[in-house]
């Protein structure tokens, strides 16, 4: 029992030590006083992922077309606000994209950066609704490891980011991701209108490419800051690089499975679209039009059969003519 108490006291001491270097400006903001609310909400999210499909199993999927349209456009506008706010204020403060130390002062512009990052953290909580919509519509195939990992870890890790580094170089990752989410939720919002709009949304796969570019850029900038040196918490830079690497791996795997392999399969089907048949003719479908092509051997064979048939008919005609002449002589 004493060992357990000793370990608990040590853990409490380390926690208090970490809190002593946290950002005092945001300690009284909603959800920021303690990590327990964030951990509790994340646990509720994971419980929803586990139990939600089981609860929905005996029920029909909900038709949530209107709520989906409203939700997706609302999230798009929230991300647009966050992205524009961080972009405008960072330009006014002349922030560097390569290395920007955190200014913990109460400068109004610095407080706007901190507030923008806090709203970004809150947006990760709101985006838990993505998963809820999948469950209610019984789109369980969308509940992949990538989806759950992305949503649950972003919310938890950005609590850490806001708690200790609500400014400086943190702005860049949040700003870039917000603009990417504007494009992503715009697509989801338009897609919710149904097939009449979906046929024009050819740019879905490019969203994943943009996300991969974003993760790669953030990872490269993090590595550069570690190598060159930057007056920004080093542990945050290492955490960023590791986290971005996991996203590059998972999103890259998703892209290959969702688009690259389908493209290769479609290419092979197009290449092998001509099927030879026993009668020497081949059939192919191109752009929905069915065509029949006759091979050279089949053509020669057909010409030979026609010519042979004509000769046979001519020979049979001559035989009938001689027989008729012979019969006429016998009658006379």
Secondary structure as GFF3:
##gff-version 3
##sequence-region A 1 332
A	DSSP	alpha_helix	2	20	.	.	.	ID=ss1
A	DSSP	three_ten_helix	24	26	.	.	.	ID=ss2
A	DSSP	alpha_helix	36	56	.	.	.	ID=ss3
A	DSSP	alpha_helix	65	92	.	.	.	ID=ss4
A	DSSP	alpha_helix	108	126	.	.	.	ID=ss5
A	DSSP	alpha_helix	128	136	.	.	.	ID=ss6
A	DSSP	three_ten_helix	140	142	.	.	.	ID=ss7
A	DSSP	alpha_helix	145	164	.	.	.	ID=ss8
A	DSSP	alpha_helix	170	191	.	.	.	ID=ss9
A	DSSP	alpha_helix	195	198	.	.	.	ID=ss10
A	DSSP	alpha_helix	204	228	.	.	.	ID=ss11
A	DSSP	alpha_helix	234	255	.	.	.	ID=ss12
A	DSSP	pi_helix	256	260	.	.	.	ID=ss13
A	DSSP	alpha_helix	261	271	.	.	.	ID=ss14
A	DSSP	beta_strand	275	276	.	.	.	ID=ss15
A	DSSP	beta_strand	281	286	.	.	.	ID=ss16
A	DSSP	beta_strand	289	294	.	.	.	ID=ss17
A	DSSP	alpha_helix	296	331	.	.	.	ID=ss18
###
